[in-house]
């Protein structure tokens, strides 16, 4: 009871810092969600244009909820491909989320049903936000993961629903340059990670590998292959620790 009656001025300064950090995380998460919502709008336009119904388009966003996989699948369907043909590139692109999940094991807590629900939020953005807050502790990383994942989920699905209901009448936001907001926000999240030993080496190695494979490999393969950039990054990090 004494804790509950404690005045605002008597609070531990660390509590105020934590509250401020949480508010900053939520603001960033909302901004990322709004930026990513532009892609949800794009998907709604493309889904309707490919011949999907409003229900089918929205169901894909709700259940698949992996932008790259959704765009890959809808591009195959739009060109007359079957659902089976659309499944292969979609699964290939979704493979990176499994890798993300391994790094998020300490963050996905609770019983199996709870962890299964949280795993639906494993995305590029939520993983990057969790990693960017990991230096503040596991609870801060978990809060960043959930805030970002939920923000993106809501904005993505609202964007898909609104445009699907409008029959694509709002047009493609890529014509307005709104799609540039997403990669810009994602790059901003990655900047803090470059301070870690070996991170720059891993980033450059992965980028070079992906660029080399883009004209040669099927869609999705360069993204997965870029994860191999972590190998030289780990070597540099290990050398840095041993020399310290």
N, C-alpha and C positions, 0 to 999 in steps of 0.2 A: 504494500500500500504506500509505503514511503517513497518508493520509486515512482509510483503513479502520481503522487502529489508533488514531486520535485518540480521546482519552477523552471521556466525556460532558461533563466540565467545560470542555473546550477548544473546544466547538462554537461556531460563530458565533451570537450572540444572534438574528440574523435567522432562522436555521434553526429555533430554538425557537419564535419567533413564528409562522413558517409552519406548523410542526407543530400548534401550538395552534389556529391558524385553521382548519386542515384538520379537526381533531377537532370544533371548534365547528360547522363546516359539515356534517359528517356527522351530528352530533346533530340539527341543525335539519332536515336532509334526512329522517332517519328519522321525526321527529315529523310532518313533512308527509306522508310516505308512509302512516303509520298513520292520520292524519286522513282522507286521501283514500281509504284502504281502506274507510271507511264507505260511500262512494259506490259502490265496487265491490260491496259487499254489497247495496246497493240495486239495482244493475243486475242482479245475479244473481237477486234476487227477482222483479224485473219481467220479466226474460227468460224465466224458467220460467213465470210467470203468463201471458205472452203466447203461450205454446205452443211456445217454442223448446226443443230438447233441450239436455242438459247440454253436449254437444260443440259445438252451434251457439252457445250462450251464451258459452262459454269462447273459442271461435274469434273471436268478435267482439271480445272484450276483448283478445286477443293481437294480432290483426291490425289492427283499427281503432284501438284504444287512444286514443280521444278521447272523454272522458266525455260532453260535451254532444251530440256527434254520435250516440253510442250511445243516449242517452236519447231523442233526437229520433226516431231510426229505430225504436226499440222501441215508442214511443208510437203511431206510425203503424200498425205491424204489429198492435199490441194492439187497435186499433179497426177491424181488418179491411182495412187498406190493403195494397197490394202492395209488393213489394220495390222496384220502380221508384219508387213514390210515396214510400217511406221514404228513398230515396237523395238526393232533392233537398234537403230540409232538413238532412240529415246533412252533405252537401258544403258547404252554405252556412255552417254553423257551423264546419266544419273550415277554412274559408278564412282565419281569423285565424292559424292555425298557419303558413301560408305567409308571412304578414307577420312573424311571430316569426322564421322561418328567415332572413330577410334581415338581421335584427339579430344573428344568431348565426353569420354567415359566418366571422368570425375564430376562433370557438370550435370549429366542426366541422372537424377536421383529418384528415389521412391521405389514402389513396387513395379512389377513388370508392366501392368496396364498404364501406369503414369509415365514410365520411361518410353513406352510405345507412342503415347500421345506427344510427348516432348520431341521424339525423333522426327515427327512430321515437320518440325521447325528447323531441322538441320539444313542450312543453306550457306551459300557463299557469304552472305552479309552477316548472318547470325554467328557463324563461326569466326569470321574476322573480328566482329565486335567482342566476342568472348575472349579471343586471344589478345586483343588490344587492351583488355581490362584485367588480364590474368595476373599482372604484377601487383594488383591491388588485393589479390586473394581469390579463393574459389567462389566465395559468395558474390563478390562483385562481378566475376566472370559469368556466373549463372544468371544474375540479374540482367546483364547485358545481352546474354544469349536469348533469354525469354522475351525481354522487351523488344529486341530487334525482330525476332522471329514472329511474334504476334503482330507487330506493326506492319511488317511486310505481308503477312498472311491477310490481314484485314484490307490493306490498300490494294493488294494484287487482286483479291477476289471482288472487291467493290468495283474496281476498274473494269474487270472482265464482265461483271453483271450489268453495269450501266451501259456499256457499249453493245453488249449482246442484245439487251432489251431495245436499244435504239436502232438495231439492225446495221450497225457500223456507220451510222450517219455522222458521227463526230469526226471521222477521218482518222488517219494514222498519225500518232504523235511524233513519229520519226521525221515527218515532213517539217515539223516545227523545231526539230533538234532536241526534243525532250529526252530522247533516249541517251543523250550524252550525260545526263544527270547521274545515271546509275554507275557507269564506269568511273566517273569522277569521284563519287562518294566512296566507291569501293577502294580506289587507289588511296584516298585519304585515310581509310582504315588501315591500310597496309603499311603506311609510313612508320608508325611506332614500332612495327615488327623488325624494321631494317636496322634497329639499334642493337639487336641481339647478335652475338658472335656467329658468323657463318651465314646470317640471313641474306645479306646482299649477294653473296656467292650463289646461294640456292636460288634466289630470285632471278639473277641474270642467267644462270645455267638453264633454269626451267624455261625462261622466255626464249632463249636462243634455240633450245630443243624444239619448242612448240612452233616457232617461226619456220624452222627447217622442215618440219613435217607437214605444215599446212598445205603446200601444193602437192604432197605425195600421198598422204594418208587420208582415210575416210574421216568425215566429221566426227568429232569427239575424241579420236585417238590422240591428236596433239595435246589436248587438255589433260588427258590421263598421263601421257608420256612426260608432260612438264613436271609431274611430281617426282620424277627421277632426279630433278635438280637438287633435291634434298641430300643426295649422296655426297657430292662435293661440298655442300654446305656443312654437313656433319663432320666431314674431314677437317675443314677449316676451324669449326668450333672446337673440335677435340684438340687440335694443335694449339689453339689459343688458350685452352684451359691448362694444357700440360706445360705451356711456356710461362703461365702466370705464376 
